[in-house]
């Protein structure tokens, strides 16, 4: 993930405008008024945090990312905003388990909500990871995914895949629908030429 360590230096300025609306909508779909904790997987520079905090300032956020460079940016953001109840640690998403999270946070209470933005198209063994994340949810918990699906590929599909080390052909929201209840999906109005496919936000509840 050395590329993402390097990418962290200009990620927000170069790309975040494209994904702002999807992050805002994802936070809304998390239904945070009835939640006390959120696990943000592949949290990157912490771009989801402000949307989450705006809707529920008391929410406890645990953020993980495989890139230490991205996490360093997220840490700076938390310090700037005095989000002292946010816990960040480096992790391969494939390693996330109750015991692993207990080791890094001191708690095994599970999570009321989980969000993963633009991670499932990058994470190896993503279907196994998705199953595991759902298992970390508390009863009546919800998981929200933001990602891109290249239903019709274009040149930027290839470019985005090369730059982000991603696979835009993964059936992410389709698999989420199979594994959850009260599934809902929305497409976000962003040019497919800019993000390589259709940008979507999908939510599902724990069965």
C-alpha atoms as one frame of an Amber mdcrd trajectory, in Angstrom:
protein
   0.000   0.000   0.000   2.941   2.352  -0.559   0.931   3.940  -3.386  -1.854
   4.888  -0.954   0.711   6.266   1.501   1.888   8.548  -1.304  -1.669   9.169
  -2.550  -2.724  10.407   0.911  -0.790  13.633   0.339  -3.132  14.846  -2.401
  -6.171  12.526  -2.210  -8.590  14.997  -0.648  -7.749  17.894  -2.956  -7.796
  15.802  -6.120 -10.816  13.539  -5.598 -12.930  14.360  -2.565 -15.300  16.728
  -4.402 -16.433  13.769  -6.505 -17.412  11.712  -3.473 -18.666  14.379  -1.047
 -22.367  13.842  -1.813 -22.087  10.062  -1.532 -20.439  10.337   1.881 -23.105
  12.740   3.078 -25.879  10.436   1.892 -24.161   7.394   3.412 -24.069   9.104
   6.812 -27.803   9.773   6.515 -28.507   6.133   5.667 -26.551   4.997   8.730
 -29.472   6.271  10.847 -27.124   7.481  13.555 -29.724   8.796  15.989 -30.140
   5.274  17.384 -26.455   4.372  17.321 -23.516   4.923  19.635 -20.636   3.390
  17.647 -19.441   3.262  14.033 -16.673   1.186  12.484 -15.238   2.934   9.421
 -13.344   0.355   7.346 -10.846   1.693   4.804 -11.461   5.080   6.415  -8.682
   6.745   4.403  -8.130  10.371   5.368 -11.235  10.410   7.569 -13.509  12.009
   4.987 -16.580  10.261   6.444 -15.990  11.500   9.973 -17.355  15.025   9.604
 -20.591  13.776   8.062 -21.034  11.284  10.890 -20.241  13.812  13.610 -22.591
  16.407  12.144 -25.495  13.972  12.497 -24.517  12.569  15.896 -21.690  14.397
  17.740 -21.670  11.782  20.507 -20.996   8.858  18.164 -17.848   6.846  18.832
 -15.877   6.220  15.644 -13.326   3.453  15.173 -11.407   3.925  11.927  -9.107
   1.431  10.250  -7.080   1.509   7.064  -4.287  -0.554   5.566  -2.361   2.606
   4.623  -0.532   4.316   7.472  -0.216   7.431   5.328  -3.992   7.681   5.036
  -4.376   7.091   8.768  -1.896   9.852   9.543  -4.114  12.286   7.616  -7.178
  11.003   9.478  -5.381  11.484  12.784  -4.539  15.078  11.886  -8.193  15.692
  11.038  -9.314  14.301  14.403  -6.790  16.414  16.277  -7.851  19.536  14.373
 -11.503  18.960  15.289 -10.844  17.666  18.838 -12.562  14.353  18.120 -10.944
  12.687  21.098 -13.437   9.800  21.136 -12.241   8.551  17.738  -9.905   5.545
  17.707  -7.700   4.879  14.679  -5.483   1.894  13.975  -3.775   0.285  11.006
  -5.314  -2.997   9.889  -5.775  -5.301   6.950  -9.554  -5.573   6.589  -9.178
  -9.341   6.314  -7.873  -9.429   9.890 -10.762  -7.572  11.503 -12.396  -9.743
  14.150 -13.796  -9.296  17.636 -10.472 -10.283  19.207  -8.439  -8.076  16.867
 -10.621  -5.055  17.562 -10.548  -5.757  21.323  -6.757  -5.724  21.175  -6.679
  -2.280  19.545  -9.643  -0.583  21.229 -10.018  -2.316  24.590 -13.670  -3.076
  23.820 -15.558  -6.021  22.357 -19.015  -4.439  22.436 -19.492  -4.754  18.680
 -20.715  -1.931  16.448 -24.103  -0.394  15.846 -23.079   0.779  12.384 -20.344
  -0.005   9.843 -19.375   2.053   6.821 -16.924   1.256   4.040 -16.402   3.870
   1.340 -14.593   2.867  -1.847 -12.985  -0.045  -0.053 -14.812  -3.155  -1.221
 -13.605  -2.624  -4.783 -10.007  -2.686  -3.504  -9.904  -5.091  -0.539  -8.728
  -8.643  -1.382 -11.139 -11.471  -0.473 -13.841  -8.834  -0.278 -16.792 -11.224
  -0.025 -15.249 -12.918   2.995 -14.531  -9.484   4.488 -18.135  -8.413   3.896
 -19.435 -11.483   5.720 -17.078 -10.802   8.610 -18.052  -7.136   8.891 -21.734
  -8.035   9.071 -20.905 -10.465  11.885 -19.351  -7.564  13.846 -22.652  -5.675
  13.844 -24.795  -5.592  16.948 -28.449  -6.705  16.682 -30.422  -4.250  14.525
 -27.101  -2.946  13.200 -26.654  -1.490   9.731 -23.839  -1.480   7.192 -23.461
   1.121   4.444 -21.201   0.750   1.419 -20.117   3.396  -1.086 -18.477   2.169
  -4.249 -18.423   2.154  -8.043 -19.847  -0.480 -10.379 -18.790  -0.378 -14.038
 -21.958  -1.696 -15.636 -20.692  -0.314 -18.947 -16.944   0.093 -18.986 -15.207
   3.160 -20.377 -11.591   4.279 -20.612 -11.797   5.796 -17.139 -12.899   2.438
 -15.728  -9.471   1.136 -16.619  -7.716   4.301 -15.406  -9.518   4.277 -12.056
  -8.725   0.609 -11.586  -5.040   1.243 -12.263  -4.842   4.293 -10.014  -6.910
   2.893  -7.136  -5.775  -0.746  -7.536  -9.494  -1.531  -7.760 -11.878  -3.891
  -9.533 -14.998  -2.039 -10.668 -16.715  -5.200 -11.881 -17.287  -6.612  -8.393
 -20.947  -7.281  -7.592 -20.745  -5.445  -4.283 -24.260  -4.160  -3.747 -25.711
  -7.369  -5.142 -23.855  -9.391  -2.512 -24.841  -6.962   0.234 -28.486  -7.439
  -0.729 -28.145 -11.223  -0.355 -26.581 -10.958   3.097 -28.793  -8.332   4.758
 -32.379  -7.275   5.368 -34.118  -3.999   4.512 -31.652  -3.487   1.670 -31.683
  -0.170  -0.165 -29.470   1.220  -2.957 -29.147   4.631  -4.565 -27.016   5.909
  -7.417 -25.276   9.227  -6.840 -25.285  11.718  -9.714 -21.604  11.828 -10.664
 -20.331  11.461 -14.212 -19.392   7.853 -14.959 -16.505   9.206 -17.023 -15.035
  10.752 -13.871 -15.327   7.774 -11.511 -15.195   4.875 -13.983 -18.746   3.651
 -13.529 -21.905   4.176 -11.491 -21.298   5.573  -8.014 -23.697   4.002  -5.526
 -24.578   3.994  -1.851 -26.148   0.823  -0.432 -27.384  -0.051   3.047 -28.504
  -3.278   4.667 -29.485  -4.413   8.137 -28.161  -7.370  10.059 -30.372 -10.431
   9.741
